[in-house]
Amino acid sequence: MLRRLTMVLACVLSALVAHPRASGATEVKLFLTQTQDAFLEGTLESISVDSLGVLRLASRVEVVASIDEPFLLSASRRLDGWVVGTGNAGRVIAVDPAGQAEI
């Protein structure tokens, strides 16, 4: 009797191990994303994607001011804020620690 119970138990355990859903395990799912556009459809946090689809750790970004220029070509930290050089208009703008911009 004990031998038969051991055989039945071994069969049940084998069935549980052989079938992942019966044992509470999940199946492995692979997501293959190879282009910049595919990555940009999702939400990136602390990661940048270049035009070839290469992932890199992104630099920390902090908003210091809102200005009406489409491009910033340079930025330099000062003791009392920032100095930024803009693109199209070629302006040099001083930004104080409170985020106020002055040309």
NORQUIKA-V422674 format. One record per residue. RES is the residue in three letters. PHI is phi in degrees with one decimal (* if undefined). PSI is psi in degrees with one decimal (* if undefined). OMEGA is omega in whole degrees, -180 to 180 (999 if undefined). Layout:
# NORQUIKA-V422674
RES/PHI/PSI/OMEGA
RES/PHI/PSI/OMEGA
This chain:
# NORQUIKA-V422674
MET/*/-44.7/-180
LEU/-64.8/-36.7/179
ARG/-65.9/-40.3/180
ARG/-67.6/-40.3/177
LEU/-62.9/-39.7/178
THR/-64.0/-40.4/179
MET/-65.0/-44.2/-180
VAL/-63.6/-44.6/179
LEU/-62.5/-40.6/178
ALA/-63.7/-39.7/178
CYS/-66.1/-43.2/179
VAL/-63.9/-44.8/179
LEU/-63.7/-38.7/178
SER/-63.6/-40.5/180
ALA/-65.7/-39.9/179
LEU/-65.7/-40.8/-180
VAL/-70.1/-37.5/-178
ALA/-72.3/-26.7/-178
HIS/-113.9/106.0/-173
PRO/-61.0/-34.1/-178
ARG/-69.4/-32.6/180
ALA/-69.1/-27.7/-178
SER/-93.9/3.3/178
GLY/88.4/2.7/180
ALA/-81.7/163.1/176
THR/-114.5/158.6/178
GLU/-82.4/151.6/178
VAL/-79.4/132.2/177
LYS/-119.5/131.4/179
LEU/-105.4/134.2/176
PHE/-114.7/119.6/-178
LEU/-108.3/114.7/180
THR/-128.1/123.8/-173
GLN/-124.2/-2.4/-178
THR/-120.7/159.7/178
GLN/-62.4/-42.4/-180
ASP/-61.3/-38.8/180
ALA/-65.0/-40.5/178
PHE/-67.8/-37.6/-177
LEU/-70.5/-15.1/174
GLU/-68.5/-24.5/179
GLY/-93.6/-166.3/178
THR/-111.0/119.7/180
LEU/-98.4/131.7/176
GLU/-125.9/116.8/179
SER/63.4/24.6/179
ILE/-135.6/140.9/174
SER/-116.9/153.2/179
VAL/-125.0/124.2/179
ASP/-86.2/-178.8/-175
SER/-66.0/-17.0/177
LEU/-93.1/-1.4/-180
GLY/87.5/13.1/-180
VAL/-80.9/129.8/179
LEU/-89.6/137.7/175
ARG/-140.6/155.6/173
LEU/-65.9/133.0/-178
ALA/-88.5/152.6/174
SER/-70.2/154.2/177
ARG/-69.0/134.7/-179
VAL/-114.8/134.2/179
GLU/-136.6/127.6/178
VAL/-77.1/123.4/179
VAL/-107.5/-23.8/179
ALA/-167.3/161.6/175
SER/-114.4/119.2/180
ILE/-123.0/161.1/-176
ASP/-92.0/34.5/179
GLU/-114.6/138.3/-178
PRO/-75.9/-24.5/-176
PHE/-132.1/139.7/170
LEU/-111.7/122.3/-180
LEU/-96.9/-22.5/179
SER/-155.0/156.2/177
ALA/-150.5/140.0/180
SER/-138.0/134.0/179
ARG/-78.6/135.9/174
ARG/-120.5/170.7/178
LEU/-62.5/-35.3/-177
ASP/-108.5/35.0/177
GLY/130.8/-134.4/-176
TRP/-136.1/157.2/168
VAL/-124.4/127.8/-178
VAL/-124.7/144.1/175
GLY/-107.8/127.9/-175
THR/-98.9/169.8/-175
GLY/-85.1/-89.3/-169
ASN/-51.2/-50.1/-177
ALA/-84.1/-14.5/180
GLY/66.4/34.2/-178
ARG/-88.8/151.5/171
VAL/-111.1/122.0/-173
ILE/-120.1/131.1/174
ALA/-93.6/133.7/180
VAL/-121.8/121.7/180
ASP/-81.2/170.2/-178
PRO/-59.6/-22.0/179
ALA/-83.8/-5.2/179
GLY/93.4/7.9/178
GLN/-81.1/127.4/-179
ALA/-99.9/140.7/179
GLU/-139.1/129.0/-180
ILE/-78.2/*/999
